[in-house]
Amino acid sequence: MLTIELDEQLLIMKSEQPLKVLSSAMVNPGIGYYQYFVNRTVHKDYYPEDAKLEYEQFLKRYKVPLDATVAMMTAVPQRFIMKDHYTDGETSIIVFITAGLGNAVDVTQSFQYTYRPAVGTINIFVFIEGDVSEEAFIQAYNCIIEAKVKVLYERRIMDQQSGTIATGTSTDSVALAMTERGEFHEYGGSITRLGALIGKGVATTLYKAIDGYEAYQKGELR
């Protein structure tokens, strides 16, 4: 389904064919068909005048076709990306996650304070080997967010400004892609096989990504 190129600073995933994607990625957010999926590591002091333009220029230098690419950014080294494969029946998913938590925010409390620039983002890619309806596609995307929030709650990841449990970071990105081949799912909510599979997969993989991030922050991993 995917070919992968990986080094310390860059993960490039290429699909055999364009996939239908729903994403909040920095490059090419929204709904469309894309064949390349990129996660890039930048330095913690990365603050260009126009980050999107800089990223587009970066992709051109790497000869990654801009109009066929969904791309995210993180300060976490790519060696800490967590990847897992999950299957239920004829449907399978692949999950990739990097978890930086230095910018954790509780969205229900963020109205109380002004935004402060900080490094830290959770990037999630979920690839579905299967076909889903428009309704199920959005429901499945919601399941990714719900699973992320639950893991942050269970891990007691705090918004340092409000002193409450974070719901994410201010720069989180999610991409959900599907092949539109194989088993069809009319619904993708939390009690469906597809939604439950995504919930399990994202939660399990995010737990591992947070473990890696916390060990890295403590200097236990280099």
C-alpha positions in Angstrom: 0.0 0.0 0.0 2.8 2.4 0.9 6.5 2.8 0.2 8.4 4.6 2.9 11.6 6.8 2.9 12.8 7.7 6.3 15.7 9.6 7.9 16.2 11.7 11.0 14.4 14.7 9.5 12.0 13.4 7.0 9.3 10.8 6.5 7.9 10.4 2.9 5.1 7.9 2.4 4.1 7.2 -1.2 0.9 5.3 -2.2 0.7 3.1 -5.3 -2.3 5.3 -6.3 -3.8 8.6 -5.2 -5.9 8.2 -2.1 -9.0 10.1 -1.0 -7.8 12.3 2.0 -9.4 14.5 4.6 -6.8 16.4 6.5 -5.8 19.5 8.6 -2.2 19.3 7.3 -0.1 22.4 6.7 0.3 21.7 3.0 -2.9 20.8 1.1 -5.4 20.6 3.9 -9.1 19.7 3.2 -10.5 17.0 1.0 -8.8 15.7 -2.1 -6.8 13.0 -3.8 -3.1 12.7 -2.9 -0.3 10.2 -3.4 2.5 11.5 -1.2 2.4 12.0 2.6 5.2 13.8 4.4 6.1 14.4 8.0 9.1 16.8 8.4 11.2 17.5 11.5 12.3 21.1 12.0 14.4 22.8 14.7 12.7 24.0 17.8 13.6 27.6 16.8 11.9 27.3 13.4 9.8 30.4 13.0 10.0 31.6 9.3 8.0 34.6 8.1 5.8 32.3 6.0 6.0 28.7 7.1 3.7 27.4 4.4 5.7 29.0 1.6 8.9 27.8 3.1 7.6 24.3 3.3 6.4 24.3 -0.3 9.9 25.4 -1.3 11.4 22.6 0.8 9.2 20.0 -0.9 10.2 21.3 -4.4 13.9 20.9 -3.4 13.2 17.3 -2.5 11.3 16.9 -5.8 8.1 15.9 -4.0 5.2 17.0 -6.3 3.4 19.7 -4.4 -0.1 19.2 -6.0 0.0 15.5 -5.0 1.3 15.9 -1.4 -0.2 16.2 2.1 2.5 17.5 4.4 2.9 18.1 8.2 5.6 19.5 10.4 7.0 18.6 13.9 9.9 19.2 16.1 10.1 15.5 17.0 12.9 13.6 15.3 11.5 11.1 12.8 13.1 8.1 14.5 10.4 8.5 17.2 7.5 8.1 14.8 5.3 5.2 15.8 3.8 3.0 13.2 1.3 0.1 13.7 -1.0 -2.0 11.5 -4.4 -3.1 12.6 -7.0 -5.4 11.0 -10.6 -6.3 11.6 -12.3 -8.6 9.0 -11.4 -7.4 5.5 -10.5 -3.9 6.6 -7.1 -2.8 7.8 -5.6 0.5 8.8 -2.0 1.7 9.1 -1.3 4.4 11.8 1.7 6.8 11.9 2.1 9.2 14.8 4.7 11.6 16.1 3.9 13.2 19.5 5.4 16.5 20.7 3.7 17.8 23.8 5.5 21.0 24.7 2.6 23.0 23.4 -0.3 21.1 25.0 -3.6 23.1 25.2 -7.0 22.5 26.8 -9.3 23.9 24.2 -12.1 24.4 26.7 -9.9 26.8 28.7 -7.8 28.5 26.0 -10.2 31.5 25.8 -8.7 32.7 29.1 -5.2 33.4 27.8 -3.4 34.6 24.7 -1.6 32.3 22.3 2.0 31.8 23.1 4.4 30.3 20.5 5.8 27.0 21.6 7.2 23.9 20.0 5.1 20.7 20.2 2.5 19.0 18.0 0.8 15.7 17.5 0.8 14.5 13.9 -1.5 11.6 13.0 -1.8 9.8 9.7 -4.4 7.0 9.3 -4.6 4.9 6.1 -7.7 2.8 5.5 -7.5 -0.2 3.2 -11.2 -0.1 2.4 -14.0 2.0 1.1 -16.3 4.3 3.1 -19.2 6.6 2.6 -18.9 10.4 2.9 -20.7 10.1 6.3 -18.4 7.4 7.5 -15.3 9.2 6.4 -16.2 12.2 8.6 -17.2 10.0 11.4 -13.9 8.1 11.2 -12.0 11.3 11.3 -13.9 12.2 14.5 -12.9 8.9 16.0 -9.3 9.8 15.5 -9.8 13.1 17.5 -11.8 11.4 20.2 -9.1 8.7 20.7 -6.4 11.4 20.9 -8.2 13.3 23.6 -8.9 10.2 25.6 -5.2 9.2 25.6 -4.1 12.7 26.7 -6.6 12.5 29.5 -5.4 9.0 30.6 -1.8 10.2 30.4 -2.5 13.3 32.4 -0.9 15.6 29.7 -1.4 19.1 31.1 -2.0 22.5 29.7 0.6 24.4 31.7 -1.1 27.7 31.3 -4.6 26.7 32.6 -3.4 23.8 34.9 -6.1 21.5 33.3 -5.7 18.4 31.2 -4.9 19.2 27.6 -7.1 18.1 24.7 -4.3 18.4 22.1 -1.7 21.0 21.0 -2.4 24.2 19.2 -0.8 22.9 16.1 -2.0 19.3 15.8 -2.5 17.8 12.3 -4.5 14.8 11.3 -4.8 13.1 7.9 -7.2 10.3 7.1 -6.8 8.5 3.8 -8.6 5.6 2.1 -8.0 3.4 -0.9 -11.6 3.2 -1.9 -11.0 -0.5 -2.5 -12.3 -3.5 -0.6 -14.8 -3.7 2.2 -17.4 -0.9 2.2 -18.4 0.9 5.4 -21.5 3.0 5.4 -20.9 4.2 8.9 -17.6 5.0 10.8 -18.7 6.1 14.3 -17.4 4.9 17.6 -19.6 1.7 17.8 -18.9 0.6 14.2 -16.2 -1.9 13.3 -14.3 0.8 11.4 -14.6 3.4 14.1 -13.7 1.0 16.8 -10.7 -0.2 14.9 -9.5 3.4 14.4 -10.1 4.2 18.1 -8.0 1.2 19.2 -5.3 1.8 16.6 -4.8 5.5 17.3 -4.9 5.1 21.1 -2.4 2.3 21.1 0.0 4.0 18.7 -0.3 7.3 20.5 0.5 5.7 23.8 3.7 4.4 22.3 4.5 7.8 20.7 4.1 9.6 24.0 6.3 7.0 25.8 9.0 7.7 23.2 8.6 11.5 23.5 8.8 11.5 27.3 11.9 9.2 27.2 13.5 11.6 24.7 12.7 14.6 26.9 14.3 12.9 29.9 17.4 12.1 27.9 16.8 8.4 28.0 16.7 8.2 24.2 19.0 9.9 21.7 
